[in-house]
C-alpha cells in the first residue's frame, strides 16, 4: 500500500488508466471478432465496410499505447488479407 500522497495519487491514476485501457481493448477484441465471423461466413462486402472504422480504432489504441503499433499494423494487415482472400474466386 502506498504511504505518501504522491504514491496514493499514482495508484489512483493507474487504476483509472487500467480500467480505461481494458475497455478499449475489449471493444477492439469485440470488433475484430465480429469482422472475423463475417469474413468466415463469406460476407466480405460487409467486412469491407467495417475496415475503415476498425483501422481507425486500432490506430487510436496504438497512438495511446494501449496496444503496440506493430500489433495494430499486423491486425489491419490480417483483416485486409481476409477480405482479399475471401473475394478471390476459388479455383
C-alpha positions as CSV (number, residue, x, y, z in Angstrom):
1,X,0.0,0.0,0.0
2,X,1.3,3.5,-0.8
3,X,2.1,5.7,2.1
4,X,2.9,9.1,0.7
5,X,0.5,11.4,-1.0
6,X,2.1,11.2,-4.5
7,X,2.2,7.4,-4.3
8,X,-1.5,7.3,-3.5
9,X,-2.3,9.6,-6.4
10,X,-0.2,7.4,-8.7
11,X,-2.0,4.3,-7.7
12,X,-5.4,6.1,-8.2
13,X,-4.3,7.1,-11.7
14,X,-3.0,3.7,-12.6
15,X,-6.3,2.1,-11.6
16,X,-8.2,4.6,-13.8
17,X,-5.8,4.1,-16.7
18,X,-6.2,0.3,-16.3
19,X,-10.0,0.4,-16.5
20,X,-9.9,2.7,-19.5
21,X,-7.3,0.6,-21.3
22,X,-9.3,-2.6,-20.6
23,X,-12.4,-1.0,-22.0
24,X,-10.6,0.0,-25.2
25,X,-9.0,-3.5,-25.6
26,X,-12.3,-5.2,-25.0
27,X,-14.1,-3.0,-27.7
28,X,-11.2,-3.8,-30.1
29,X,-11.5,-7.6,-29.5
30,X,-15.2,-7.5,-30.0
31,X,-15.0,-5.6,-33.2
32,X,-12.2,-7.9,-34.6
33,X,-14.3,-10.9,-33.6
34,X,-17.3,-9.6,-35.5
35,X,-15.2,-8.9,-38.5
36,X,-13.7,-12.4,-38.4
37,X,-17.1,-14.0,-38.1
38,X,-18.4,-12.0,-41.0
39,X,-15.4,-12.9,-43.1
40,X,-15.8,-16.6,-42.2
41,X,-19.4,-16.5,-43.3
42,X,-18.5,-15.2,-46.7
43,X,-19.8,-11.6,-46.2
44,X,-16.7,-9.8,-47.5
45,X,-18.7,-6.8,-48.6
46,X,-19.9,-6.2,-45.0
47,X,-16.4,-6.6,-43.6
48,X,-15.1,-4.2,-46.2
49,X,-17.5,-1.5,-44.8
50,X,-16.1,-2.2,-41.3
51,X,-12.5,-1.9,-42.2
52,X,-12.0,1.9,-42.1
53,X,-13.7,2.2,-38.7
54,X,-11.8,-0.8,-37.3
55,X,-8.5,0.5,-38.7
56,X,-9.1,3.9,-37.0
57,X,-9.8,2.2,-33.7
58,X,-6.6,0.2,-33.9
59,X,-4.6,3.3,-34.8
60,X,-6.1,5.2,-31.9
61,X,-5.3,2.4,-29.5
62,X,-1.7,2.3,-30.8
63,X,-1.4,6.1,-30.5
64,X,-2.4,5.9,-26.9
65,X,0.0,3.0,-26.4
66,X,-2.8,0.6,-25.3
67,X,-1.5,-1.8,-27.9
68,X,1.8,-1.8,-29.7
69,X,1.8,-0.1,-33.1
70,X,3.2,-3.2,-34.8
71,X,0.3,-5.2,-33.4
72,X,-2.1,-2.6,-34.8
73,X,-0.4,-2.9,-38.2
74,X,-0.4,-6.7,-38.1
75,X,-4.1,-6.8,-37.2
76,X,-5.0,-4.4,-40.0
77,X,-3.0,-6.4,-42.5
78,X,-4.6,-9.7,-41.5
79,X,-8.0,-8.1,-41.8
80,X,-7.3,-6.8,-45.3
81,X,-5.9,-10.2,-46.2
82,X,-9.1,-11.9,-45.0
83,X,-11.2,-9.8,-47.3
84,X,-9.0,-10.2,-50.3
85,X,-8.7,-14.0,-49.8
86,X,-12.5,-14.3,-49.5
87,X,-13.1,-12.1,-52.6
88,X,-10.8,-14.0,-54.9
89,X,-12.6,-16.7,-56.9
90,X,-12.0,-20.3,-55.8
91,X,-10.1,-22.2,-58.4
